[in-house]
Amino acid sequence: MQIVFATNNQNKLKEVQSMLPKHIQLLSLADIGCSEDIPETQPTIKGNAIQKAQYIKTNYNHNCFADDTGLEVEALDGEPGVYSARYAGPQRNSEDNMHKLLSELQHKNNRTAQFKTVIALHLNGNLHTFTGICKGEITKEKQGEEGFGYDPIFKAEGYEKTFAEIPLEEKNKIGHRGKAVKQLIEFLEKQESHI
């Protein structure tokens, strides 16, 4: 089975490919000749995921899935949420985003947060969504060199290390994207067994 993952983020592509069984071949946007920016104009994480998957289905007619992820911080009323990638501005710079978030939390004791990923799958004319949530907290400073995005300042519940300090395999097991991808894989394998 070939399926398009509607992302230009090479880190996400690598992370998801490492979780998929060998018989599911992941195609990138470059593989299908899509070089334009896919619109993400919805007010929710789920809405953005659906919009991206719909765009590929409509314009390229491929079975595909898209994800959108946000970091929701309790003390900031769920911010940055849907604006996580461009929290500090349109340049989408992770360092700037982390710096802004840490400064917003400087005088707050509640550092509870969760990562949320929604995957929208367009398969054979039908739309399905899968949601993965990883609860945790925001650290006071950056720790670790691995991962991407907000990983150096997020610690999952029950962990002493940030997402940027634990191996990718472990992050995939406990992380928001890993949980959503697991549901996606189970669903795809069920579909294949009915063919």
N, C-alpha and C positions, 0 to 999 in steps of 0.2 A: 504494500500500500504506500502510495506517495501522498504526502499532504504538505501544504504550504504553511509555514509559521510566519505570520505577518509582522515581522519585526526587522529593524535595521540594527538592533543592538546585538553585537557579536557575543557579548557575555551571556545574554539570555539564550541565544541560539545554542551556544556550547553547553550551557547548564541543562537545557531541555533535551538536547540530543543525547547527553550522557545518561538520561533516565529512560529514554524510549527503547523498546525491544528492537533488535536488529532488523526485523522484517518491516518496520515502519520507517520509511525514508523521508527525512525532513528536507523540504525545499525552502530556501530563503527567498526573500523578495528579489534579490539579484538573480537567482536561478530562473525566475519567471519574467525577468526583464522589467520589474517595477522599480523605478528610481525616484518616483515622486514622493513627497511627504503625504502620508495618509492622514486625513483629517481626524483630529481628536477634540471635538468641540462639545461633548456631552458634559452635563453637570455631575455625573456619577462615574465611578470606576467601571461598573457593569455596562453603563451606556457607552463608554469609550471602547470597551472590548468588542461589543456588538457592532458598533459603527465601523471599526477597523476590519472585522471579519466580513461584514456586508460589502465593504468597499472592494475587497479582493474578489469576492464572489461575483459582484456586479460587473466589475471592469476586466477581470481576468478569467472568470468562470472556472476557478479551481476549488476543489475541496480545501478548506483552510481553517486555521484557528488563529485567534489573536488574543493577547492578554493585556490587561492593564493592572497595574499594581500601585497601591498607595500606602503610605505610612500614616496611620491615624494616631494622633497623640491626644490623650484624654484631657490634659490640662489646657490644651489649645482648641478645645471643642472639635476634635477630629481633624484639625489641620496637621500637616499640609494636604492630606487626603488626595483628591483627584489632581491637585497641583504639585504633587511630590517632585516630579522631574524638573519643574521650572519654578520651584518655591522662591528661589532668590533672584529670579529673572529669566528671560527667554533664552539665555545662553546655555541653560541646562547643565550647569557645572556642579558636580557632586560636592566639591570642596566648599563652594559658596553656599550650597543648600544646607550642608551640615553645620557650617559656621552660623548661618541664620537661625537654624533650629536650636542649637546650643545656646545662643544668646537670648532667644525667646524664652527658654526654660531656666535661665540663670537664677531667677529668684523664686522658682517654683519647686515645692517638695515632691509633688506628684509627678513621677516620670513614667507612669504607665503608658504603654503604647502597643499597637499591633500593626503588623504588616498584613495587608489583604490583597490577594490576587484573584481576579475573575478571568476565566478563560471562556471565550465564546467560540463555539465550533460550528462551522457551516459544513454539513456533510449530506450529500445527496439531496439537496433542497430543503433540509431541515436545520433549524437552529437549536443548539443546546448550550447551556452554561454550567460551569463548575466553579466553585468558590473554595479557596484555601485561606485559612487565617492562622497566623502565628502570633501569640501573645507574648509580651515581654516588657522591656523597659529601655529608656534612653540613658546611656551612660553620661558621665559628666565631661568626658574627653574621649578623643578618638583612640581606639586600640586595634592594632592588627593591620596587615598589609594586603590581605586577600579580599575577595569579593568585590562588590561595586556598589554604587549608590550610597545608601545610608548604613551599609553593613558595619563600618567601623564604630558606629555609635549605638548599635542595637544589640541587646542581649536577650536571647529567648528565655522564657520562664524555665527555671531550674538549671540554668547555665551560668557559669562564672565568666565565660569568654564571649566576646562579640562574634557576630557572623563573619567578621573579617579575620578571626583567629582560629576558626574551626575548618576542618577539611570540607571540600565541596560535597563529598558523598554524605557527610553528616548533616550539612546544611540542607541538602536535598531531602533527607529523611524527615527533618523537623520543620523545615521552612514552609512558608505560605505558598510559594510557587510549586514546590515539591508536592504539597498536598493536593493542589489543584491539578497538577499534571498527572498524579497517580489516578485521580478520578477520570481524567481524560483517557488515559491508557486503558483502564478497565473497560470504559465505554467502547473504545475503538476495537478492543479485542472481542468484546461481545458481538459487535457488528460483523467482524470478520468471520466469527463462528457461524453466523446465520447465512453467509454467502454460499 
